[in-house]
Amino acid sequence: MSSEAIQRIQQATNYVDPQLWVVTAQHGTSRGGMIATFVTKASIVTDCPRFLVGIAKQHHTWGLIEASGALGLHLIPQNHLDWIVQLGGCSGRDNQGDKLEGLSVTTLATGSPILTEAVAGFDCRVESRLDTGDRTVYLLDVQDAVSTQEPQAALRFSDLIARMPAEESSRLAELYARDQEVDRRAIVEWRADYLEAQS
């Protein structure tokens, strides 16, 4: 792909302003959480609620999802920018502590940690998965949910950029760049394997 095409794609992508989500999972006594933007509602059927979520394989939370077959999805309230720092500022692989420590958590049907202060929290079981090289895309069956009593806006990517203190923003940018490089290598390798299998 040409550098001009990459620039045009990046410029167009700047118009996409996804909601930020917390993804949590637990296997045994090990709990984890991370920030995600690849989350979307995947059903309009009220008695068959589903979501799609993409989780990069290098994250500790990915391993917990694989082991437990379940996870929690949470829309982040505007007043909890601190969740971004706590859950997105370090890896559960590097930090042997509980990334959810200090947060108000409950469990519902699957046993996944559910953040009680989220705008909305969905307790989900994995129905199916798709390997895309850098991440696994999970099709989720929603088992239960919690939500705030008063309507409130969820945090979006643009809110994070506008409101994050410079020091934290710089640290998160470094982690993001590191993740991009890990993802890039995984995508390139996956595409090569896919093309070889097709020939």
N, C-alpha and C positions, 0 to 999 in steps of 0.2 A: 504494500500500500504506500502511496506517495505521501511525503510530508505535508503537501497541500491538502490532500484528502483527510489526513489525520487532524489537521487544524480545523477544517470545515466540520468534521464530525464532532470535535470537542466544542466548537462554538455552538452547534445545534444542541448538544447534550447539556449545555449550560441552562437551557430552558426547562430541563427536567428538574423538578424540585421535590424529591421523594420525602415521605414521612420517615422519621427515624424510629426504629424499633429496637427493643431489647429482646433478645432470644435467650432463654434460660433452659437448662437441662440438668438432670441429676441421674447418676448411676451409683447405687450403693450409697456411700456417705460422701461421695465427691460431687460437688455442685459447681456450676459454671454459668457465666453469662457473657454476652457480647452485644455489640451494636450492629444492626443490619439495616440495609436499605432495600434489599431484594426480597420484598414481602408483598404479596398481593392476594386479595380475595379471589377465590377460584370457583365459586358457586353462587347462583342466585336462588337456589332451593333452600328455603328456611329450615327444613328438617334434615337437610344434608349439607351443613356448612363445611366449607373447605377453604384452605389457603395453600398457596405455593410460597416456598421460601428457599433461597439459595444460600448455602453455608460453605465457605471456603474450608478446604480440608486441613489447612495448617492450624486452624483454631482448636483449642482444647474443647470448646463446647461441641464442635463437630463430633469428636470422639464420644462424648457423653450421649449425644443424640443417637449415634450408631449403636451404642451399647444398650440404651434404654428403649429405643423406638418411640420416644415421646419428647415433647418440648413445650415450653410456654412462649407465647408471643405477646408483646406488650407495647402499646403506643405510649410514648414518653410525654408527660405533661410539660408545658412550657416552663414551669418552675423547677424542673429537675434536670437542669443542665449538668449538675453534679454526677448524674448517672453516666453521662458520656465519659467523664474523666475516670470514674470508678471502674466502669465495665469496658471502656474502649482504650484506656490509657496503658494497659499492660496485658500480657497474655497469661492465661491460667496455666500454661505450660511452664512459664518462667516463675510465676508467683505461686508457691505451693499453698498459700492461704485460700480462704473462701472469699471469692470476689463478691458474693452476695451479703457478706457480713455487714450488719448495720442497716440493711434494708428491711422493710416490712414485707414478709413473705408468708404465704399460705400454700396449701396444696389442695387440689381438687381430685378429679377422677384418675388421672395418670400418675400422680405423685410428683409431677414436675413442679419446680418452684414457680409460684405465681406472685408477682409484685402487686400488693394490694393498693398502692398509691398510683398505679398506672391509669391513664385515661380509660383504657380497656385492656384486659388481659384474657388471652385465649389459651385454654388447656387442650393440647393437640396430641393425637397419636399419628405416627407415620403410616400412611397407607401405601405409598409407593415412592421410589427414588429413581433419579436419573443422574448418571455420572457425566459431567461436562468437562472433565479434565481438571480445572482449577477448583471446582466446587461440586457439591451434590445438591441437586434440586429435589426438594421433598414435597410431595403432595400430602397434605395434612387433613385429617378428619378431626374437626373441632368437637371435643367431648363436653366442655363446659366453659363458662366465661364469667368474668367480673367486670364491672364498669363503675365509673364515678356517678354519683347521683345528679350532679349538675353538669350540663354540657360544657366542655372546654376544648380548646384547640390543642392538637398534638404538635410536638416539636417537628419541624422540617429541617432539611439540610441547610437551607438559606438562613434559618434562625441560628443554627450552630455557627455558621460562618460570621454572622453579624454580631453575635453575643459572646462568643468564647474569648476569654482573656488571651492576650498575645502569647504569653509563655506556654499556656496549655495548647493553644492553636498550633504553635510551632512544633511542639512534641507530637501532637496527633498527626500533623502533616508528615513528619518523619516516619511514623508507624505506617501511615497510609502508603507512602512511597515504598517502604519495605514490602508491604502486602502486595502492592502492584507488581513488583518484580517477581515475587514468589508465584503469583497468579499467572503472569506472562509466561514464565518457564513452563508451568503446568499446562497452559492452553496450547503452546507451541508443541510440546511433547504429545499431548492428546490428539491434536490435529494430524501430526505425522503418523501416529499409530492408526488413526481412523482412515487416512488416505491409503496407507499400506494395506489395511484390511479390505478396502474397496477395490484394490487393483488385482 
